[in-house]
Structures are given as C-alpha cells and as structure tokens.
Amino acid sequence: MSNLTAIKVPDIGDFKDVEVIEVLVKVGDTIKAEDSLITVESDKASMEIPASAGGEIVKIDVKVGDKINKGDIIMQAKAAATESSAAPAPAAAPEAPKEEKAVEAEAPEVTPEAKIQATSQPAAPPAAAVAAQVPSSPGQLPHASPSVRKFARELGVDLGLVTGTAPKGRISQEDVQGFVKAALQGGAAASGAKTGGGVGLDLLPWPKVDFTKFGAVESKPLSRLKKLSGANLHRNWVMIPHVTNNDEANITELEALRQQLNKENEKAGVKVTMLAFLIKAVVAALKKFPEFNASLDGDNLILKQYYNIGFAADTPNGLVVPVIIDADKKGVLELAQESAAMAKMARDGKLSPKQMQGGCFSISSLGGIGGTHFTPIINAPEVAILGVSKSYQKPVWNGQAFVPELTLPLSLSYDHRVIDGAAAARFNAYLGALLADFRRIIL
C-alpha cells in the first residue's frame, strides 16, 4: 500500500473545527490534483477543499457532520501508474466556493446580544407546529452548523425551539427563517422567540399566490450566496435606523488627473479607477470624523485606529465585499491594482473568507451602470456606507458664465444611533471637497 497518498486538509485560514457539510466524491472515483473533494462550512463561509494529489479514491475518512482542522486526513488515494513514483504535492490553499458554493458576503462581526440556550432538539413535530414547540430538557446543543448558530444568534432565536428538517434533524438556515416568519406573524412570539428585544411586529402573513393561474412561470432557486447575504441585509435594514445624506462632488479636475495617470502608466498595465481615489478620500474623511470609523458594542462605541475599506463587487452569484487592509498606508496606484485584483477574484469565486473580514467602512459604486442617488444598506457592524452613482456633466454658474462640471453623486447612509444628521452632512461635504481638489489629501 506504499502507493497510497493521504489527502489532508490544507491551510484554511484562521478557522478551527469547521464542519463537513458535503462529500463530493465516493470510493472508486478518479480525481486530479485541485479537484474539489468536500465542502466545509464555518461561521463565515462555505468553501470547497481541493485534492493535493490525483489518483483513485480508496478510502474516505470523513463524513457529513464531522469537524476537521488543518492537517486532518480526509481521504486516501491510490496514485495513478504515471504518478506512483512522484512525491505527494503540497496541500493547496482552498479556493473560495463557486456558484452556489460562493462565500458569504458581508459577514458580520458584531457580538449579538442574544445567546444560545443549551437545550436539546425536541422530537421533530410537523413543520406547521414549529410555533407551538417548547424546548426540551437541557443537555445538548441543537444539531446545527456554526453558520446557522451564528445566524440564529443574530436574530435572537433559541435553536431549542426550532425544528430541524434537514437530514438527521439538522437545523438549516431555512428552518430558522421559517421560525422567524412564524414569529413575526404572531405564531411563535408566545413561545419565547426573541424578535427585536421581545417586541413582535404585528404584520400580516406573507401573501400566498398561485402565480400559474395568471400565466407561465419559471421557478429559479436563489444561489447560496444570495440566501446568505440576503439574510444579513434583511437584518441590517431592520435593526439599523438608516438615514441617507445625498450630496455631489465636482470631479472635473480629478477625472483629468485620472486620465493623465492612466496614460503615464499605460505601459506598466496599471489602470487607475475612480474607486482608488474614493478609497483614499474616504480614509482622509474617516480620520477627520472618527465616529464614522467605529462600531457599536452594546452601550459602547468602539473607535478603530485602523482603516480597512470594503467595496461592493458585482459577481454572477450576487454582491460580495472584498476588504482592502490598511488602505491608509497605500497610494492611489497601489489601491487601484489591489482593488482590481480583488474584484477579479470575487467574480471568479476565489475570494477567501479572510479577504472579506475586518472592514471599517464600505463603498458601493454603481458608477459604471447608472443612477443618480440611492440608499445603500449599512454593512453591520459598520456604522456608515458610501453609495456612488454615475457621474454626469451639468452647467454651473461661476459668477460670470455657466461652465460644465463633471459631477459625482454621493449617497452616505449612516446609523442614526451613532451619527446625527449634521455630522453626516459635514462628512459628505468634506469628502466632496477632497474629490474636487485632491491636493487637500496631503493637508
């Protein structure tokens, strides 16, 4: 059996005891190096673990529900004849999941006030009876993945009250969402579900419509990324009191500078985008208005001394938010290169969970598409987000005549619990002044 290769878990970043949620191969399958073998899930993301070597699978050492760490053996493969004398290849870093295995966007880091009660899962009643169930005697945690536990904590849901409909009674995110819907309709509120501090929303039930009665339809399931990010966006919109300040910046001179830099760096292959200037200007504004570079932790405001800027990247499966670390220590050219590289990784589904963590402030740009102003949703636990729409030419009176100005619409959404309207207006006005005269950055 000397030609057997043990395939181990490679370095999967700062994660421990990640759960196996899917085994993608079976004994007898022939694999190549970098083929995906299993899918694991942490509280931040799902990711596929690739093979470090090719061959025929002769033994699988893990199953769905197992917890694994770096270096654990997940399966063994018999090397192909052409590879029998070759040494096993080093473990490759896992690729971020693709399509429905896409990593979670905008994963929150806020410490939730709600805590899981250590209650065992009750005997599985019908799904319709979820609102009437009560937790059983304490002893074991309900059967759910780390991401589902985190999702339940953020919504204030006691998993001991939720019926698991997945195999072996496992609680899925859909089970938690169904429980919350029942609570919002008044069914589960009496059972002890926490909905926003114990105050239920007396809402009408979601309308049930047979759309086929009116014409042809097509049912298309949401991608995994949209389901994960949608839940976060819903929570953020409901729990954060959003207010949006709209302003405009004259970027006539900045656009001329951008085009000049692109001509000068054309041979080097560096393309400067407006996003790079925006990141640089936002960092300067955060330094002047530190309450925007903060997070709420209960009754405390955590003021951050670092400047990590996230930006929304459009992908085939939905939006993700790569984070540029220490943006204050990087120049415009470096920011342009890094943001372009991370945007490509996002589109290719290759962003790691670590590359989407630690953000202080986010930018959502629709400049390449259109629009005038919009209300971006704050990426908790941040307290503000900047939305940027498409620039346009408008005539401006300079005291003697109307002159054309290239105008950039700015939409600043902020958490009104932390930031008042006057501070938001000053932040946006200062940001606009920086973009109008970029020399102010050095002051």
N, C-alpha and C positions, 0 to 999 in steps of 0.2 A: 504493500500500500504506500510505498515511498513516493509514488507519483501523485498522491493526493495533496491538494492545496487547501489550506484553511483560509476561508474568506472572512475577514474581520471587519468590525465597524471602524471606519476611518475617523479622523478628527472632524466632529460635527459641531465645533464651536463650543461656546460656554453653556452646554446643556448636559444634564445628568438624568439617568433613569427615564429616557424617552420611550414611549410605548409603541410597540409594533401594531399598526392598525391594518396592515395588508401585506400578504406574502405574494409576490408577483410571479414566482417560478415554482416548479414542482420537481421532484426527483425524476431524473431521466432527461430533463431539458438540457440542451446545449447552449451555453452562453458565451458571449465575448466580453473582453475587458470593457468596463464602463456601462455594460447593460444594467438596467435597474433591477434590483433583487427584492427589496422590501420597501414599504413606506412606513415611516415613523412619524410620530406627532408629539410635539412639545406644547407648552402653553403659549408659544408664539407662532408656530408654523408647522406645516407638514412638509416632509422632504423625502425624496427617494434616495436610498443607499445604493451606490453603484458597485459592480463587481470589480475587484482589484486584479482579477486574472480570469482568463477564459477556460472553458472545459465543459465536462458533463457533470451535472449536479448529482451527487451520490447520497448526500445526507443533508437534511435541513435541521438546524439546531435551535430554531426559534419558531414560535407560533404567535398568532394574533393574541394580543394582550400581554405578552412578555415585555419586560423593561430591559433596555440594553444601554450600554455605555461604550465609549471609545475602547477598542481593543477586544471586545467580546467577539467570539466566533459565532457567525450567523449561519454558515453552511460550509460544506466541503465539496470541492470539485475535483474530478479526475482530469488531469491535463490531457489535451489532445496530443496525438503522436508527434506532431511537429513542435509541440511546446514542452514535451516531457522533460527535456534537459534544461529548460530555462528556469531561472530563479523566479519566485513569485514577484510580481510587480508591486511596488509600494502602494499603499492604500491611497486612493484618490479622494480628494475633497468632494463631498456630495454636491450634486447640482440641485439648485432650487427646483421644486416641482413644476411641471409644465401642465398646461391646460387646467384640468380640474384638480391637479395636484399643486396648483400655484400656491405660493406662500401667502400668508396673511398680510394684508396691507394695514398700515397704521395701527400696529399692535399697541394697545395702551399699556402704560406702566404705572398708572395711578393705583395706590393702595386702596382697595374697596373697603367701605365701612362695614358692609355685611360680611359675616363669617359663616363658613360651612359648619353645620352641626354634625357631629359624628354619629349619624344614625344609619342603620342598615336599610337596604331597599326592601320595602314591603312586598308581599306576594303580589304578582302582577295582575291588577284588575284590568277590565276593559279600558281602552284609551279614553272613552267618553266619561269614565268615572274618575279621571285624574283629579278633578276639583274636590272630590269627596274623600280622598285618601288621607290617612294620618300616618305620621312616622312611626316605625316600629321601634322596638327596644334598642338602645344604643349598643354599639359594639364594633361595627364595621362601617367604613366609608361606602357610600353607594358606588356601584360599578360604573365609572365614567372616566374618560380620558382627561389628562391635565388641562387641555384647552377647553373642554366642556365644563370642568370645575371652575376655571377662571371666568368663563362666560357666565356661569350661574352666580358666582360671587359678585360680578359687576352689576348684575340685575337684582341682586338681593334675594335670590331664590334658594330655598333649602332643598338640596337634592334628595333628601329623605322623603320629600313629598311628591317627587316626580316618578312616573312610571317609565321604565326603560323599554323601548320597543325594538331596539337593535338585538342581534343575536345574543343569547345567554342573559337577557335582561339588561344589557348595557344601555346606559342613558346617552342619547345623542343630542346634538345641538338642537335638532328639530323638536325633540321631546321637551327641552327647556322652553323653546319658543312657544310651543303649543300650550305649555303650562302658564306662561306669562299672558298669552292671549286669553286663556280662560279666566285668569285673574283680573285682567282689565275689563272683561265682560261681567265681572261680579261673581263668577262661579268659585274661583279659588281664593278670593280675598278672605273669606271667612275661615279658610283652612290654615291660615297663618302665613301665606305668601307675602313677602315684603315688596311692595310696589312703591318705590319712591318715598321711603320714610313712613310707610303704613297708610298713606292716603291713596285710595284707589281712584282711577279715572273712570267715571261713570259714563262709559262710551257705549254706543250702540254696537251690536255684533257686526263683524265684517260681512258685507253682503255676499250671499251665495247665489251665483248666477250660472245658468246653463247657457254658455255662450254659443253652443252649437245650434240653439234654436233660431239664431239670427243669421247664421251663415257659416261658411267653412272656417275652421280654426286650426292652429298648429300648436301643440304643447311642447315647449322647449325648456328643459330644466336649467336653473341657474348654475353657473360654474361654482366650484368650491370657493374660489376667491371672492366672487360676488356675495355668496352667502355669509362668509366670514366678515368681509368688510362691511356688508350691509348691516349686520347686527351692531357693529361698532358705531357706524354712522347714525343708526337709529338711536342708540343710547346717548351719543354725544348731543344729538339735536334735542332730545327730550330733557336731558339733565343739565345742559349748559344754557343759561339765558343769553342767547346770541343777540348782538346788535351789530349792524354793519355801517361803517362810515365810508362814503364814496367821495373820491377826490380825483384830481387829474394832475399829471406831470407833463411839463414841456420837455420832450426828449429830442428836440431838433438837433442840438449840438452833440448829444450823446450818440445818436444814430450815426452822425457824420464820423465821430470818433470810432465807433464800432466798425464801420465800413473801411476806414483807413487802417485799422489794426488787422482786419482780415486780408487786405491787400499786402500788407507788410509781412504777414505770417502765412501767406498762401503756399509758399514752397515748403514750409515746415508742416503743413497739413493741419494747422490749428484754426478752427472756426470759432470766433467769438460770438456768442449769442447774447441777447438782451438779458437772459436769465442770469448770466455770470455777473453783469452789472447790478442786477436786482439783489443778488445774494450779498454782494459787497456793500451795497447801500443799506440793506436790512440790518446787517451786522452793526454798522455805524449807528443806526437808529436804535437798536437794542441797547447799545452801550449808553446812549443818551437817556433812554427811557427803560430802566432796568425792570420795571414791573411787567413789561411785555416778555421778558426772558425769565419766566417764573412758572411755577406750578402750585396748585392748591393741594395741601395735605391736611385735611380736617380744617382746623381753625388757623393753621399756619400757612404762610406764603413762602415757598422755597425759591429764593433768588439764586439763579445759577451763575457761576463765574466762567462758564464756557459757552461757546457759540457754535452749536451744531444745527445746520439748516436743512430741513427736508423740503423736497419738491415733488409735486404730484407728477407721476409718469403714466401716460396712457399706454395700456397693453391690450392685446387681443382678448384677455380674460377679465379686464377691469383695471381700475386705478391701483397703483402701489406708490409708496412714498419712500424712495431712497433718501438717505441722510448723509450729508457731507459733514464730516467730523472736522472740528477746529477750522471752520470757514474763515475765522478772523486772522488766521496765520497764513492764508493763501491769497495769491494775487489773482487778478481777473483772468489771465491766460490759464493758470492752473485750475481755477474754478470752472472755466469753460471746458477744458479737457476732461476733468473728473465728472462733471455733470453729464456730458455727452456719453462717456463710457458707462456710467451707471444707468442712464436711460436705455442704452442698448441692451445691457444685461437684464433690465426689467422687461423689455419687450421679448427677449429670448427666454425668459423664465429662469434666469440664472442668478438672481439676487439671493444672497444668503440672509437668514433672519437677522444676523448681526448688522448687516448693511441697512437695516430699516429700524434700528433702535437708537435711542439717545437723543432724539430731536428736541430742540428748544422752541422752534418756530417753523412754520411751513409756508410754502409759496405754491399756489395753484394758478398756472398760467394757461389761458385759453387764447393767447395772442395769435397763435397760428391758425385758429379756427374762425373766431369772430366774436360778436357780442359787444355790449357797451359796459354794463356793470352786472354783477351777480353777487349772491351771498354764499361764500364758501363755508363749509361746516368745519368747526374747530376740531383739530386732531388731539383729543384728550391724551395725556394730561397737560397739553399746552394750553395757553390762555388766549392765543390770537393766531390768525392765519391771514395771509395776504392773497387776494384774488387779483389777477391781472388780465385785462381784456385786450382786444385788438386795438393797436394804435391807429390814429386817423389824423388827417390834416383838417385844421379849422382856422378861419381867419380871426386874428386877434388885433385889437386896436392898440397901437403903440404910442398914441398921443398925436401922431401926425397922419398915419395911414393904417389900413388893415394889412397885416403881414401874415403869411402862412406859418403855422406852428404844428409840428408833429406832436400829437397829444396822446398820452398813455393813461387809460382809465385804471384807477386803483380802487379796490374794494377790500377794506380791512374789517373782518369780523373779529369781535372780541368778547370775552367773557365778562359780562357786566357785574359779576360778583367781585371781580378783581380790578377791573378798569372802568373808569367813568367816561362819559362822552367827551369831555374836554380833553382828557389825556389822549384819547383815540384820535381826535381831530388834530392835536399837536403832533402826534406821531406821524400821521399821514401827510400833514403839511411839511414836516421836516424831511420825510422820505422824498416827497416831491421836489423839494428844494435841492436835495443831493443829486437827484437824477437830472434836474435842469442844469446844474453846474457841478460836474463831478469832481472839480478841484476841491470842493468843500470836504471831501472824504479825508484829506490829509490834515484837516484842522483839528 
